[in-house]
Amino acid sequence: MAVVSGETLAPLPSESFTLGNGLQVRLIPLPHIQSATASFFVRVGSRYESAKTNGLSHFLEHMLYRGTERHPAAHELSLAIERLGGTLDAATHVDFTSYDLTLPPETIAEGVELLAEVLGQPLLTDLTTEKQIIREEILEDLNEEGQQIDIDNVCRSLLYPGHPLGFSIPGPLVNVERFETSDLRRHHATHYTAEGSVLCVAGRFDADIRKAVSASFEWLARGDSIQPAGVSHGRGGSRFAYVHDPGSQTDVRLSFHTPGVKSPEAPALLLLARILDDGLSTRVHQTVCEERGLAYEAFADNDSFEDCGVFDFGASVEHQKAPRLVETLLELIENLREEMPSDEEIAKAKLRHLWDLRTVRDDPEDTTHFVGASALFGLPEELQVVAAQVASVTARDIQRAARRYFDPRTAYLSCVGVLDDSLIAELRELAGV
């Protein structure tokens, strides 16, 4: 047991085993909960794509909903899932895709079988309707000229030019329009394998769940361990991006490269993010919103992958306020670099992180995502280990991370909105981009 700020964090009761095909399985009994969640995590997403295949992981995730051999129509498949008492949720991320099915305890074993059917026996036919749906999804992030106006996509493209980490998850329209069933089957066979996946079940269930898991997922081919494209942060490229998009506000992101979740500095960056933005009393909201009235809301967050990450500061403001926002963010950053955070800030950040860890066991989906995603990426799966890592971070560790990664000379500035030449010049001068 680990003690953080006087609180005791009990370990999760987890059973770990590996199927004959190599699939990692985690079973976490939570008898105090009135439901159970089965989650499947697979290493596939936009980071595992090329410019030619960008969007294929997301398209495949959508197509798995459209029918199986036993339930050949999308409506029939949805009805089978909903009759068990739940809904199948899925999400494609940059570096993994997840499928979650939360059900009453009495149907979770049958749900595991149905989840395996969805993942392993997709028909992947009749692409036309799903292409139309995804087209609408992509169009939400484009202006009338077809330019990307989602600030997060603009920002990542700036930080990782030409690299899969700079791709959007849905991909470009031209790709989606030409994808065929053969492309989907190839992608499915390559990535939906035991070597690149984890199955996690948490909540209330009986002993039959292990048998259901073993029988249902024996179809999964072992496959190969697919590694994502590496990253190198070269110098000399552009560090400023602006896209004109009419509206009442301009979206602004000030971003910095950081290391990944496996870095020894990851716990310090986690606490740094909480000190900056974890509640209305923290620095970003107090300074940007309460003291200077620049935005309705503002944020700071570290978006981490295995081997790299991005720390973003951002807000949406009236167009003419954009330079003042960037100036304020740079002041916040300079204060962190010059002075260590207070003991009170650190204690609160640690305590709030501990509270989040404690509540993981209150929701079976939160539990499967903590344990399953950790297993997928080789991170600690024990709550108390993570708590202890964060508890050991000092004020000097946090300041050292701020000094190392928040160097204004390495900042990237992305803006989507309405900026005239004078505002752009002022922004570029402020940020040194």
Backbone hydrogen bonds, N-H to C=O, Kabsch-Sander energy under -0.5 kcal/mol:
donor,donor_aa,acceptor,acceptor_aa,energy
2,A,9,L,-0.8
4,V,2,A,-0.5
4,V,7,E,-1.9
7,E,4,V,-2.3
9,L,2,A,-1.6
10,A,8,T,-0.7
14,S,12,L,-1.5
15,E,27,L,-3.1
16,S,14,S,-0.5
17,F,25,V,-2.0
19,L,23,L,-2.3
22,G,19,L,-2.1
24,Q,197,S,-0.9
25,V,17,F,-2.7
26,R,199,L,-2.2
27,L,15,E,-2.7
28,I,201,V,-3.0
30,L,203,G,-3.0
33,I,30,L,-2.1
36,A,103,L,-2.4
37,T,202,A,-3.0
38,A,101,L,-2.4
39,S,37,T,-0.5
39,S,200,C,-3.2
40,F,99,Y,-2.3
41,F,198,V,-3.0
42,V,97,T,-2.2
43,R,196,G,-2.7
44,V,42,V,-1.9
46,S,93,H,-0.9
47,R,94,V,-3.0
48,Y,45,G,-1.9
49,E,46,S,-1.4
54,N,50,S,-1.3
56,L,53,T,-2.4
59,F,55,G,-2.2
60,L,56,L,-2.6
61,E,57,S,-2.1
62,H,58,H,-1.9
63,M,59,F,-2.3
64,L,60,L,-1.6
65,Y,62,H,-1.4
66,R,63,M,-1.6
67,G,64,L,-0.6
68,T,71,H,-2.5
69,E,121,Q,-0.9
77,L,73,A,-2.4
78,S,74,A,-2.6
79,L,75,H,-2.4
80,A,76,E,-1.9
81,I,77,L,-1.9
82,E,78,S,-2.7
83,R,79,L,-2.1
84,L,80,A,-0.6
84,L,81,I,-1.0
85,G,82,E,-1.2
86,G,81,I,-1.3
89,D,87,T,-0.6
89,D,100,D,-2.8
91,A,98,S,-2.0
93,H,91,A,-0.6
93,H,96,F,-2.7
97,T,42,V,-2.3
98,S,91,A,-2.2
99,Y,40,F,-1.9
100,D,89,D,-3.4
101,L,38,A,-2.2
102,T,87,T,-0.6
103,L,36,A,-2.9
107,T,104,P,-1.8
108,I,104,P,-0.6
108,I,105,P,-0.9
111,G,107,T,-2.2
112,V,108,I,-2.3
113,E,109,A,-1.6
114,L,110,E,-2.0
115,L,111,G,-2.7
116,A,112,V,-2.2
117,E,113,E,-1.7
118,V,114,L,-2.4
119,L,115,L,-2.2
120,G,116,A,-2.4
121,Q,117,E,-2.6
123,L,67,G,-2.1
130,E,126,D,-0.5
131,K,127,L,-2.4
132,Q,128,T,-1.8
133,I,129,T,-1.8
134,I,130,E,-2.6
135,R,131,K,-2.3
136,E,132,Q,-1.7
137,E,133,I,-1.7
138,I,134,I,-2.7
139,L,135,R,-2.5
140,E,136,E,-1.1
141,D,138,I,-1.8
142,L,139,L,-1.6
143,N,147,Q,-2.0
146,G,143,N,-2.0
149,I,141,D,-3.2
150,D,141,D,-0.8
151,I,149,I,-0.6
154,V,150,D,-2.5
155,C,151,I,-2.6
156,R,152,D,-2.4
157,S,153,N,-2.0
158,L,154,V,-1.5
159,L,155,C,-2.2
160,Y,156,R,-2.3
163,H,160,Y,-1.8
166,G,163,H,-2.6
167,F,164,P,-1.7
175,N,172,P,-0.6
176,V,172,P,-1.7
177,E,173,L,-2.4
178,R,174,V,-0.9
178,R,175,N,-0.9
179,F,175,N,-1.1
183,D,180,E,-0.6
184,L,180,E,-1.8
185,R,181,T,-2.7
186,R,182,S,-2.0
187,H,183,D,-2.3
188,H,184,L,-2.7
189,A,185,R,-2.5
190,T,186,R,-1.8
191,H,187,H,-2.2
192,Y,188,H,-2.2
193,T,191,H,-2.1
194,A,221,A,-3.1
195,E,222,R,-2.4
196,G,193,T,-0.6
197,S,194,A,-1.4
198,V,41,F,-2.2
199,L,24,Q,-2.6
200,C,39,S,-2.9
201,V,26,R,-2.7
202,A,37,T,-2.3
203,G,28,I,-2.0
204,R,35,S,-2.2
205,F,203,G,-0.6
209,I,206,D,-1.7
210,R,207,A,-1.0
211,K,207,A,-0.6
212,A,208,D,-2.3
213,V,209,I,-2.5
214,S,210,R,-2.4
215,A,211,K,-2.6
216,S,212,A,-2.2
217,F,213,V,-2.0
220,L,217,F,-1.0
226,I,224,D,-0.9
227,Q,225,S,-0.6
229,A,47,R,-0.8
234,G,232,S,-1.2
241,A,413,L,-2.2
243,V,415,C,-2.1
245,D,417,G,-2.7
250,T,317,V,-3.3
251,D,416,V,-3.0
252,V,315,A,-2.4
253,R,414,S,-2.5
254,L,313,F,-2.8
255,S,253,R,-0.5
255,S,412,Y,-2.9
256,F,311,F,-1.8
258,T,309,G,-2.4
261,V,305,F,-2.9
262,K,306,E,-1.2
263,S,260,G,-1.6
266,A,263,S,-1.8
269,L,265,E,-2.2
270,L,266,A,-2.2
271,L,267,P,-2.2
272,L,268,A,-2.2
273,A,269,L,-2.1
274,R,270,L,-1.6
275,I,271,L,-2.5
276,L,272,L,-1.9
277,D,273,A,-2.8
278,D,279,G,-0.5
282,T,279,G,-1.3
283,R,275,I,-1.4
284,V,276,L,-2.8
285,H,276,L,-0.5
286,Q,282,T,-2.4
287,T,283,R,-2.6
288,V,284,V,-2.5
289,C,284,V,-0.6
289,C,285,H,-1.7
290,E,285,H,-2.0
291,E,286,Q,-2.6
292,R,287,T,-1.3
293,G,289,C,-1.0
294,L,288,V,-2.7
295,A,288,V,-0.6
299,F,314,G,-2.5
301,D,312,D,-2.2
303,D,301,D,-0.6
303,D,310,V,-3.4
304,S,302,N,-0.8
305,F,308,C,-3.3
309,G,258,T,-2.0
310,V,303,D,-2.2
311,F,256,F,-2.9
312,D,301,D,-2.9
312,D,310,V,-0.6
313,F,254,L,-2.1
314,G,299,F,-2.3
315,A,252,V,-1.5
316,S,297,E,-0.7
317,V,250,T,-2.2
321,K,318,E,-1.8
322,A,319,H,-1.5
325,L,321,K,-2.4
326,V,322,A,-2.4
327,E,323,P,-2.5
328,T,324,R,-2.2
329,L,325,L,-2.6
330,L,326,V,-2.4
331,E,327,E,-1.6
332,L,328,T,-2.3
333,I,329,L,-2.3
334,E,330,L,-2.3
335,N,331,E,-2.4
336,L,332,L,-1.8
337,R,333,I,-2.0
338,E,334,E,-2.0
339,E,335,N,-2.6
346,I,342,S,-2.1
347,A,343,D,-2.7
348,K,344,E,-2.3
349,A,345,E,-2.3
350,K,346,I,-2.6
351,L,347,A,-2.4
352,R,348,K,-2.6
353,H,349,A,-1.8
354,L,350,K,-2.4
355,W,351,L,-2.3
356,D,352,R,-1.9
357,L,353,H,-2.1
358,R,354,L,-2.6
359,T,355,W,-1.8
360,V,357,L,-1.0
361,R,358,R,-0.7
362,D,359,T,-1.8
363,D,360,V,-1.2
367,T,363,D,-2.1
368,T,364,P,-2.6
369,H,365,E,-2.2
370,F,366,D,-2.1
371,V,367,T,-2.6
372,G,368,T,-2.7
373,A,369,H,-1.2
374,S,370,F,-1.2
375,A,371,V,-2.5
376,L,372,G,-2.2
377,F,373,A,-1.6
378,G,374,S,-0.5
378,G,375,A,-0.7
379,L,374,S,-3.0
383,L,381,E,-0.5
386,V,382,E,-1.9
387,A,383,L,-2.5
388,A,384,Q,-2.0
389,Q,385,V,-2.1
390,V,386,V,-2.0
391,A,387,A,-2.5
392,S,388,A,-1.4
393,V,390,V,-1.4
398,I,394,T,-1.9
399,Q,395,A,-2.4
400,R,396,R,-2.6
401,A,397,D,-2.1
402,A,398,I,-2.3
403,R,399,Q,-2.7
404,R,400,R,-2.2
405,Y,401,A,-2.6
406,F,402,A,-2.2
410,T,407,D,-2.7
411,A,408,P,-1.3
412,Y,255,S,-2.3
413,L,239,R,-2.8
414,S,253,R,-2.5
415,C,241,A,-2.2
416,V,251,D,-2.1
417,G,243,V,-2.0
419,L,417,G,-0.5
424,I,420,D,-2.4
425,A,421,D,-2.4
426,E,422,S,-2.2
427,L,423,L,-2.6
428,R,424,I,-2.6
429,E,425,A,-2.1
430,L,426,E,-2.4
431,A,427,L,-2.4
432,G,428,R,-1.0
433,V,428,R,-1.7
